[in-house]
Every structure is written in structure tokens, then in C-alpha cells.
Amino acid sequence: MSDESGANITFFAKQPTSCPVCSRDFKRENMRTGRGRMIAGELTDELRRLYEPTEKYGEVYPLIYPVTVCPECYYAAYPEDFTEIPRDTASKLEDQRNNRLNTVTALFKDLDFEKPRGLAEGVASYVLTISSMEYFPHEMSPTIKRGLSALRAAWLCGDLHRKIPGEHYDYIQKIFYHKAWFFYRLALQRDEEGKEGIADVKQLGPDLDQNYGYDGVLLIAATMEYKYGPKDDAEKRKKSLEQAKSTVGRLFGLGKASKNKPQTILERARELHQKINEELKRVDGES
């Protein structure tokens, strides 16, 4: 259901899901679609789709539902991965049960994944995914999925801050943005080195309404580098910006390659490229 309105926008699956870590059976919450539940608003520079509140359903946050979370041991993963983990991964996750619990309860009290979720459970689901995927094999592309989870956690923390200012969710949001910067950068590095792939991941989002795939990863990686890369040291800042410029430049290169890319990606890539150039001039002027 929505965080405030109480409107019936979700349902619990009839068939239970069995947790591969602790064997607990539970019913997953899914979001209903249609009937005016979501009215699309603007698309941000981070490719997040915002939604307008409706009179019937109030504020709706689709991003609080995609992750499957075991309500018993707090193992969490995206649906396509949840039951597919190897036995040794499940064993490690069982050993880390208390660590996962302590991580999220330090941020939120009274979490309940057997009742309709609110924003707190939404953020917690991504925190738990970041933690759980630390033990995933490289074949499951955990690094980019951890980056995606950190990015979505940052977005939802921003929503919490707007609804409940003064609770330091804006500070927590910055932490998750920096985690997203780290994981997106690392994911591209591992992909280029052939250590861990990105292209085969089913849903790279970064939001739910449009899957921008590998192009979206490049744009988000460059955006995170520009916004959250090192800033205290001029030389490190310059190097970071040059890396962001190189990454975003791959999106709108010359010739046929750019013609096959979504216009949304190309427009935002050009805007970001211009911002990076302006920032590089400023940094050069200070050094």
C-alpha cells in the first residue's frame, strides 16, 4: 500500500516464496498497476521517474517493492536472484544474519516485511540487498546490482527527508549516493577487465519504467563521478572529472553508434558533458 493514503495498491502473492537461507516460507508483496495508480511526472538527471500524487491513491512509491526480503533472516535480493544462490552463498548469508539485522535496525525501528511496506521498508530492502550481495558469485553481477540498490536507497532517503525533515535522512542519502558512485565505478572497471559482466543483467533501470541497459549504467556512472567523486583535492577532482567525461563521451560518439541510442540518454549525456567541461575549466583555473 502507499506510505500514507492506505489505498489498496499492493497485494500479497498466493504462492509462498521459500527463503534459500533460512527455509522460511513467506508471501511476497507486489504492486498493482493500472487504474490511475501512477501518473508519470518528470524524469530526473539521474533517470528517476517521479510520480504525481493522485486523489484516490495519494503518493505512490513503486521503488519500495522490487526487492524480495525474507522477514525472518533479512536476506534480500532481486526476484530473479533470490532463490538462485549457490549453497555456499546461502551458508555465508546464514552466518551473517545478525549483521544484516543490526545494519537496518540501526537506521529504522519497527520494520515489518510481512505487512504492506512503507518508505522505511523500501530503503531497508535495498540496504539488505547491498549487504546480501556481498557474498554473491561474480557470475551473478553483484557489483552493478549493489550500485543500483545504493542509488535507489538514496532516492528513497530523499523522499523520507521531504516527508520527515529533521531526522537526518538527507545525510543518509549522501552516504548512499557515495556508495552508488563507488559501486558503479567498480562495476565498470570489473566489466572492462572481464572479471564481472554487466550487459547480461536483466533490469539495469535505473528506475522501473524504462530499462536503459548498459547506456544507463554509463550515464549514471558519469553522473555519480561528477556529483560525488573526490572534491577536496584539485588533482584528484580533475582526474575524476576526466574519467566522467570519458565515460559519458562513449554515449554520444561520432557516427552510427549514437543513432541507435535513446534520445533521453543522448540529451542527458550532452548536458552532463557540458557541465563536466565547465567544471574542468573551473578546477584548472584554481590549480
GUMAR-150750 format. One line per field, with one value per residue: x, y, z of N, C-alpha, C in turn; residue in three letters. Coordinates in steps of 0.05 Angstrom, whole numbers, always signed. Layout:
BEGIN
nc1 <- [X; ...] $
nc2 <- [Y; ...] $
nc3 <- [Z; ...] $
cac1 <- [X; ...] $
cac2 <- [Y; ...] $
cac3 <- [Z; ...] $
cc1 <- [X; ...] $
cc2 <- [Y; ...] $
cc3 <- [Z; ...] $
r <- [ALA; ...] $
***
This chain:
BEGIN
nc1 <- [+17; +6; +50; +22; -33; -63; -90; -110; -61; -27; -14; -11; +25; -6; +20; +71; +139; +200; +252; +320; +360; +344; +300; +249; +181; +144; +100; +104; +101; +69; +62; +2; -19; -42; -109; -101; -64; -12; +14; +54; +108; +162; +226; +286; +354; +383; +357; +311; +243; +193; +130; +64; +22; -42; -113; -142; -105; -63; +6; +50; +100; +134; +185; +193; +180; +207; +248; +258; +249; +267; +228; +246; +303; +324; +351; +361; +344; +341; +283; +295; +342; +336; +323; +363; +415; +480; +496; +539; +539; +489; +500; +540; +509; +472; +506; +516; +470; +456; +487; +463; +412; +426; +448; +404; +367; +394; +384; +329; +271; +224; +213; +175; +166; +124; +77; +42; +89; +125; +160; +206; +214; +224; +273; +304; +302; +335; +383; +392; +397; +445; +480; +471; +487; +541; +562; +552; +567; +612; +589; +537; +535; +540; +562; +544; +491; +490; +506; +462; +423; +442; +436; +380; +365; +386; +352; +302; +313; +316; +263; +241; +265; +241; +189; +195; +228; +289; +304; +352; +354; +372; +426; +438; +422; +464; +505; +490; +489; +544; +560; +535; +565; +615; +605; +584; +627; +665; +640; +641; +696; +708; +679; +704; +753; +740; +725; +675; +612; +565; +527; +491; +454; +387; +352; +371; +353; +357; +310; +242; +207; +232; +282; +346; +391; +459; +476; +450; +477; +528; +515; +496; +541; +578; +550; +548; +602; +614; +581; +592; +644; +714; +729; +759; +813; +848; +876; +859; +805; +805; +823; +781; +738; +756; +753; +698; +682; +704; +675; +621; +627; +628; +576; +554; +585; +616; +584; +547; +537; +514; +464; +431; +418; +375; +338; +332; +376; +418; +408; +414; +466; +495; +484; +507; +560; +573; +569; +610; +655; +653; +662; +713; +743; +737; +764; +815; +827; +833; +876] $
nc2 <- [-24; +48; +98; +133; +139; +93; +68; +13; -12; -53; -125; -189; -245; -307; -356; -381; -358; -390; -382; -387; -386; -390; -422; -405; -397; -348; -295; -256; -185; -149; -97; -69; -51; -1; +30; +84; +88; +106; +166; +191; +235; +282; +264; +254; +280; +237; +195; +180; +166; +208; +211; +236; +253; +223; +235; +191; +150; +175; +189; +150; +101; +65; +42; +18; -34; -73; -108; -173; -194; -234; -242; -265; -278; -235; -237; -211; -197; -185; -208; -245; -266; -285; -339; -366; -373; -401; -458; -449; -394; -385; -408; -373; -327; -341; -343; -289; -266; -237; -191; -167; -155; -120; -78; -54; -43; -5; +39; +41; +32; -18; -47; -83; -135; -166; -141; -89; -50; +10; +72; +66; +10; +4; +31; +0; -50; -44; -33; -82; -114; -94; -111; -167; -183; -180; -229; -257; -296; -276; -286; -272; -219; -181; -130; -86; -89; -78; -26; -3; -13; +19; +70; +73; +69; +118; +153; +142; +155; +210; +220; +206; +246; +292; +283; +275; +318; +335; +288; +269; +241; +263; +265; +210; +198; +221; +187; +140; +156; +163; +111; +89; +116; +92; +36; +36; +55; +15; -29; -18; -19; -73; -98; -81; -105; -157; -187; -187; -186; -139; -130; -173; -169; -170; -126; -63; -14; +55; +63; +38; +44; +46; +10; +26; -1; -18; +32; +66; +53; +73; +128; +139; +125; +164; +209; +202; +204; +257; +285; +263; +246; +252; +315; +348; +351; +383; +359; +305; +314; +334; +290; +254; +281; +279; +225; +218; +248; +219; +172; +188; +208; +163; +153; +188; +187; +194; +182; +121; +96; +128; +138; +96; +99; +115; +177; +204; +188; +208; +264; +276; +259; +295; +343; +332; +325; +377; +404; +378; +395; +450; +449; +427; +469; +506; +480; +477; +530; +542; +513] $
nc3 <- [+0; -5; +26; +58; +45; +49; +10; -32; -63; -69; -67; -35; -56; -74; -76; -35; -23; -14; +30; +12; +49; +104; +101; +111; +95; +60; +39; -17; -27; -78; -127; -151; -217; -264; -271; -258; -217; -220; -240; -286; -276; -282; -310; -277; -276; -261; -282; -256; -250; -231; -196; -197; -142; -130; -123; -105; -92; -68; -51; -87; -86; -127; -124; -74; -74; -108; -88; -60; +5; +59; +115; +161; +165; +139; +91; +27; -41; -112; -148; -191; -174; -122; -105; -129; -110; -97; -54; -19; -16; +8; +58; +78; +81; +120; +164; +169; +187; +236; +229; +185; +206; +248; +218; +190; +232; +259; +229; +222; +262; +283; +235; +187; +146; +133; +129; +91; +57; +75; +64; +96; +99; +45; +36; +71; +47; +3; +28; +54; +9; -13; +27; +28; -24; -23; -17; -63; -121; -176; -224; -221; -225; -180; -166; -198; -187; -133; -136; -163; -124; -82; -106; -112; -58; -41; -69; -44; +8; +2; -8; +42; +73; +54; +71; +126; +153; +188; +211; +194; +146; +99; +105; +108; +56; +26; +39; +15; -39; -46; -40; -85; -125; -116; -126; -179; -207; -195; -217; -273; -280; -267; -307; -354; -346; -352; -308; -284; -309; -339; -380; -385; -345; -326; -313; -312; -303; -289; -259; -255; -298; -347; -379; -386; -396; -411; -430; -395; -349; -360; -363; -311; -280; -297; -281; -225; -215; -229; -192; -141; -137; -116; -85; -52; -64; -115; -159; -156; -163; -215; -244; -233; -258; -311; -320; -315; -359; -401; -396; -404; -454; -486; -498; -536; -582; -647; -711; -730; -681; -641; -662; -651; -599; -543; -545; -498; -467; -499; -498; -443; -435; -466; -440; -390; -405; -420; -371; -343; -372; -361; -306; -305; -328; -288; -245; -267; -268; -215; -199] $
cac1 <- [+0; +22; +61; +5; -61; -77; -104; -103; -45; -10; -27; +9; +23; -19; +41; +93; +167; +216; +279; +341; +379; +334; +278; +223; +161; +131; +86; +116; +83; +72; +47; -17; -15; -67; -130; -92; -48; +13; +14; +83; +118; +187; +249; +308; +380; +392; +339; +290; +217; +176; +102; +46; +2; -70; -133; -152; -84; -42; +33; +57; +129; +139; +212; +195; +170; +221; +266; +246; +262; +257; +221; +258; +332; +330; +365; +346; +356; +321; +267; +308; +365; +330; +325; +383; +442; +493; +494; +559; +530; +468; +513; +552; +487; +462; +525; +515; +443; +455; +498; +442; +392; +437; +451; +379; +354; +408; +372; +300; +259; +198; +209; +158; +163; +100; +55; +48; +113; +127; +186; +227; +219; +235; +302; +317; +304; +359; +406; +395; +407; +474; +493; +468; +501; +570; +570; +544; +589; +614; +572; +510; +538; +531; +572; +527; +465; +495; +506; +434; +409; +450; +424; +352; +364; +390; +327; +281; +321; +308; +234; +237; +274; +220; +165; +202; +253; +299; +312; +378; +353; +388; +454; +439; +420; +490; +521; +482; +499; +573; +562; +528; +588; +636; +597; +582; +655; +678; +626; +652; +724; +708; +668; +725; +775; +730; +722; +647; +597; +542; +508; +471; +435; +360; +340; +391; +338; +358; +283; +226; +191; +248; +308; +365; +412; +487; +477; +442; +499; +549; +506; +495; +568; +589; +535; +557; +630; +612; +568; +601; +672; +731; +728; +777; +839; +844; +886; +840; +780; +809; +824; +754; +722; +765; +742; +669; +680; +710; +652; +597; +633; +623; +548; +546; +607; +610; +575; +522; +533; +496; +437; +415; +413; +351; +342; +334; +404; +435; +404; +426; +494; +506; +481; +527; +586; +577; +574; +637; +674; +653; +675; +742; +754; +738; +785; +840; +831; +840; +901] $
cac2 <- [+0; +72; +104; +150; +140; +69; +57; -14; -12; -77; -150; -209; -268; -330; -376; -371; -360; -403; -369; -407; -383; -400; -440; -394; -391; -322; -285; -231; -163; -139; -73; -69; -30; +8; +45; +111; +88; +121; +187; +197; +262; +287; +245; +270; +277; +211; +177; +171; +175; +218; +207; +256; +241; +223; +239; +166; +133; +191; +186; +122; +97; +39; +32; +5; -62; -93; -127; -194; -195; -254; -229; -280; -274; -210; -240; -195; -197; -181; -233; -264; -277; -292; -368; -378; -371; -427; -467; -436; -367; -387; -413; -348; -308; -350; -335; -260; -258; -216; -167; -154; -145; -97; -56; -40; -33; +19; +60; +42; +15; -29; -56; -107; -142; -183; -122; -71; -34; +39; +82; +55; -17; +7; +37; -23; -72; -40; -36; -110; -125; -87; -128; -195; -188; -181; -257; -269; -301; -255; -293; -260; -190; -167; -103; -66; -91; -64; +3; +4; -13; +43; +93; +73; +76; +147; +167; +138; +171; +237; +221; +207; +272; +311; +277; +277; +333; +336; +261; +264; +224; +276; +256; +182; +198; +226; +163; +121; +166; +157; +82; +85; +124; +71; +11; +39; +57; -11; -47; -13; -28; -102; -106; -76; -124; -184; -201; -188; -173; -121; -130; -194; -164; -166; -100; -44; +11; +51; +62; +15; +48; +44; -2; +39; -20; -10; +61; +78; +49; +93; +155; +141; +124; +190; +228; +198; +214; +286; +295; +252; +238; +268; +344; +362; +354; +392; +339; +282; +324; +336; +262; +244; +293; +269; +198; +221; +258; +196; +153; +199; +211; +138; +152; +203; +188; +200; +160; +106; +85; +145; +139; +74; +103; +131; +205; +213; +184; +226; +291; +279; +256; +320; +362; +325; +331; +406; +410; +368; +413; +475; +444; +424; +496; +519; +467; +485; +558; +543; +498] $
cac3 <- [+0; -5; +52; +75; +38; +57; -13; -39; -88; -70; -59; -28; -74; -63; -73; -18; -31; +7; +33; +9; +71; +129; +94; +119; +74; +64; +15; -28; -34; -105; -132; -172; -237; -277; -257; -249; -192; -224; -261; -290; -276; -296; -308; -267; -290; -253; -296; -238; -257; -209; -200; -185; -124; -140; -102; -95; -82; -54; -61; -93; -90; -138; -118; -48; -76; -126; -75; -44; +31; +78; +140; +183; +167; +126; +66; +7; -68; -133; -152; -208; -160; -95; -99; -147; -99; -91; -26; -2; -12; +29; +84; +87; +88; +146; +185; +171; +194; +256; +218; +168; +224; +262; +199; +184; +256; +267; +213; +225; +283; +277; +207; +185; +118; +129; +126; +69; +61; +74; +54; +113; +89; +18; +39; +84; +28; -13; +47; +57; -16; -15; +46; +19; -49; -18; -18; -88; -140; -196; -247; -216; -228; -156; -162; -210; -172; -108; -143; -168; -98; -68; -119; -105; -30; -39; -77; -24; +32; -5; -4; +71; +83; +47; +87; +154; +155; +215; +220; +182; +122; +78; +110; +99; +27; +15; +43; -6; -64; -48; -45; -113; -140; -113; -139; -208; -217; -193; -236; -299; -280; -268; -333; -373; -341; -356; -283; -276; -331; -334; -402; -383; -324; -339; -308; -302; -297; -260; -248; -264; -322; -371; -375; -404; -400; -408; -434; -370; -330; -366; -355; -282; -271; -302; -264; -197; -214; -229; -168; -115; -137; -98; -90; -34; -76; -142; -178; -155; -175; -244; -254; -231; -279; -337; -322; -321; -387; -419; -393; -417; -482; -500; -504; -559; -601; -675; -728; -726; -654; -625; -674; -640; -570; -536; -545; -470; -459; -514; -488; -417; -438; -476; -418; -370; -417; -419; -343; -336; -385; -346; -280; -311; -332; -261; -230; -279; -261; -186; -194] $
cc1 <- [+17; +30; +41; -25; -77; -93; -93; -87; -26; -26; -4; +4; +10; +2; +64; +120; +182; +244; +301; +362; +369; +310; +251; +206; +147; +118; +96; +95; +89; +54; +27; -11; -42; -86; -120; -76; -23; +9; +42; +88; +144; +207; +273; +334; +393; +374; +318; +263; +202; +147; +85; +27; -26; -89; -141; -129; -62; -15; +40; +87; +134; +165; +214; +188; +188; +237; +250; +263; +250; +252; +234; +287; +342; +350; +348; +360; +333; +308; +281; +332; +358; +334; +347; +411; +454; +492; +515; +552; +508; +480; +526; +531; +474; +480; +524; +488; +442; +467; +478; +421; +402; +441; +426; +365; +369; +397; +343; +290; +232; +193; +192; +154; +141; +75; +62; +71; +108; +154; +209; +234; +232; +265; +316; +320; +329; +385; +413; +406; +437; +490; +494; +486; +531; +580; +562; +568; +589; +597; +544; +512; +530; +539; +553; +499; +467; +495; +478; +418; +416; +438; +394; +348; +367; +365; +306; +287; +314; +278; +227; +244; +252; +195; +171; +228; +263; +308; +338; +377; +369; +417; +457; +438; +448; +508; +515; +490; +529; +577; +556; +552; +610; +629; +595; +610; +669; +666; +637; +681; +725; +698; +690; +748; +766; +726; +693; +631; +574; +520; +486; +451; +408; +350; +361; +378; +350; +331; +268; +212; +206; +275; +328; +390; +440; +491; +470; +463; +521; +540; +506; +523; +581; +576; +544; +586; +630; +601; +582; +629; +688; +731; +748; +804; +836; +853; +867; +814; +782; +809; +797; +736; +730; +755; +712; +665; +684; +686; +628; +601; +628; +593; +540; +569; +598; +598; +550; +516; +513; +468; +419; +409; +388; +357; +346; +363; +422; +433; +418; +456; +508; +505; +503; +555; +593; +584; +602; +658; +676; +667; +705; +756; +757; +761; +812; +847; +840; +867; +925] $
cc2 <- [+25; +80; +118; +144; +116; +57; +30; -15; -36; -102; -169; -234; -292; -353; -366; -374; -372; -391; -391; -406; -396; -418; -430; -389; -365; -314; -258; -210; -153; -115; -78; -47; -23; +23; +71; +111; +105; +141; +197; +227; +264; +264; +262; +265; +250; +188; +165; +183; +183; +214; +227; +241; +242; +226; +213; +150; +149; +187; +157; +121; +69; +26; +17; -25; -82; -114; -148; -196; -217; -241; -242; -274; -249; -213; -226; -196; -191; -208; -254; -278; -292; -322; -382; -379; -398; -433; -453; -407; -366; -391; -388; -328; -316; -341; -305; -249; -235; -190; -152; -141; -119; -73; -40; -29; -9; +44; +64; +23; +4; -36; -81; -113; -162; -167; -104; -52; -4; +47; +70; +27; -16; +12; +12; -46; -69; -42; -66; -124; -119; -106; -157; -201; -187; -209; -272; -274; -280; -261; -280; -230; -174; -138; -82; -66; -77; -34; +12; +6; +12; +68; +95; +79; +106; +162; +165; +153; +201; +241; +222; +234; +293; +308; +281; +292; +333; +309; +251; +244; +237; +268; +227; +180; +203; +202; +143; +130; +160; +127; +76; +93; +102; +46; +13; +40; +30; -31; -43; -23; -59; -112; -103; -96; -153; -200; -205; -173; -155; -126; -151; -190; -157; -138; -81; -16; +36; +52; +39; +19; +45; +31; +9; +22; -9; +20; +75; +76; +69; +121; +159; +141; +151; +211; +227; +208; +244; +298; +287; +241; +257; +298; +360; +368; +361; +371; +314; +290; +325; +308; +249; +255; +283; +240; +199; +230; +236; +177; +163; +203; +186; +136; +167; +208; +193; +176; +146; +98; +102; +145; +117; +78; +120; +161; +216; +210; +204; +255; +295; +276; +282; +342; +357; +331; +360; +415; +402; +387; +440; +472; +440; +451; +510; +507; +475; +514; +561; +530; +513] $
cc3 <- [+0; +24; +70; +70; +47; +34; -21; -65; -89; -62; -52; -45; -59; -57; -56; -31; -8; +7; +30; +31; +96; +126; +103; +94; +80; +38; +7; -34; -62; -109; -155; -192; -250; -259; -244; -224; -195; -246; -264; -291; -291; -292; -299; -283; -282; -263; -276; -248; -232; -216; -184; -166; -137; -117; -89; -81; -66; -67; -64; -99; -100; -130; -91; -50; -91; -112; -59; -18; +48; +104; +165; +186; +153; +103; +45; -20; -88; -140; -169; -195; -134; -89; -115; -136; -94; -61; -8; +3; +10; +56; +95; +96; +115; +169; +190; +179; +213; +246; +201; +186; +238; +244; +195; +209; +267; +252; +219; +247; +272; +248; +207; +155; +113; +127; +102; +75; +60; +64; +70; +104; +61; +20; +50; +65; +11; +4; +50; +32; -19; +3; +37; -5; -46; -22; -43; -106; -163; -220; -245; -217; -204; -154; -173; -196; -145; -113; -148; -142; -82; -79; -111; -75; -26; -47; -56; +2; +27; -1; +26; +82; +77; +64; +117; +157; +185; +226; +207; +159; +99; +81; +101; +69; +15; +17; +21; -34; -68; -52; -74; -131; -140; -128; -169; -220; -217; -213; -264; -302; -283; -295; -354; -370; -346; -331; -275; -296; -321; -355; -399; -361; -336; -336; -296; -297; -308; -246; -261; -290; -348; -364; -396; -408; -395; -412; -409; -349; -335; -357; -325; -270; -274; -284; -235; -194; -212; -203; -142; -115; -119; -105; -73; -46; -106; -163; -179; -168; -206; -256; -254; -253; -307; -342; -329; -349; -407; -419; -409; -447; -499; -509; -529; -579; -629; -689; -720; -698; -639; -636; -662; -611; -565; -535; -517; -460; -473; -503; -461; -417; -448; -455; -397; -380; -415; -390; -334; -347; -369; -319; -284; -315; -305; -244; -240; -271; -232; -181; -205] $
r <- [MET; SER; ASP; GLU; SER; GLY; ALA; ASN; ILE; THR; PHE; PHE; ALA; LYS; GLN; PRO; THR; SER; CYS; PRO; VAL; CYS; SER; ARG; ASP; PHE; LYS; ARG; GLU; ASN; MET; ARG; THR; GLY; ARG; GLY; ARG; MET; ILE; ALA; GLY; GLU; LEU; THR; ASP; GLU; LEU; ARG; ARG; LEU; TYR; GLU; PRO; THR; GLU; LYS; TYR; GLY; GLU; VAL; TYR; PRO; LEU; ILE; TYR; PRO; VAL; THR; VAL; CYS; PRO; GLU; CYS; TYR; TYR; ALA; ALA; TYR; PRO; GLU; ASP; PHE; THR; GLU; ILE; PRO; ARG; ASP; THR; ALA; SER; LYS; LEU; GLU; ASP; GLN; ARG; ASN; ASN; ARG; LEU; ASN; THR; VAL; THR; ALA; LEU; PHE; LYS; ASP; LEU; ASP; PHE; GLU; LYS; PRO; ARG; GLY; LEU; ALA; GLU; GLY; VAL; ALA; SER; TYR; VAL; LEU; THR; ILE; SER; SER; MET; GLU; TYR; PHE; PRO; HIS; GLU; MET; SER; PRO; THR; ILE; LYS; ARG; GLY; LEU; SER; ALA; LEU; ARG; ALA; ALA; TRP; LEU; CYS; GLY; ASP; LEU; HIS; ARG; LYS; ILE; PRO; GLY; GLU; HIS; TYR; ASP; TYR; ILE; GLN; LYS; ILE; PHE; TYR; HIS; LYS; ALA; TRP; PHE; PHE; TYR; ARG; LEU; ALA; LEU; GLN; ARG; ASP; GLU; GLU; GLY; LYS; GLU; GLY; ILE; ALA; ASP; VAL; LYS; GLN; LEU; GLY; PRO; ASP; LEU; ASP; GLN; ASN; TYR; GLY; TYR; ASP; GLY; VAL; LEU; LEU; ILE; ALA; ALA; THR; MET; GLU; TYR; LYS; TYR; GLY; PRO; LYS; ASP; ASP; ALA; GLU; LYS; ARG; LYS; LYS; SER; LEU; GLU; GLN; ALA; LYS; SER; THR; VAL; GLY; ARG; LEU; PHE; GLY; LEU; GLY; LYS; ALA; SER; LYS; ASN; LYS; PRO; GLN; THR; ILE; LEU; GLU; ARG; ALA; ARG; GLU; LEU; HIS; GLN; LYS; ILE; ASN; GLU; GLU; LEU; LYS; ARG; VAL; ASP; GLY; GLU; SER] $
***
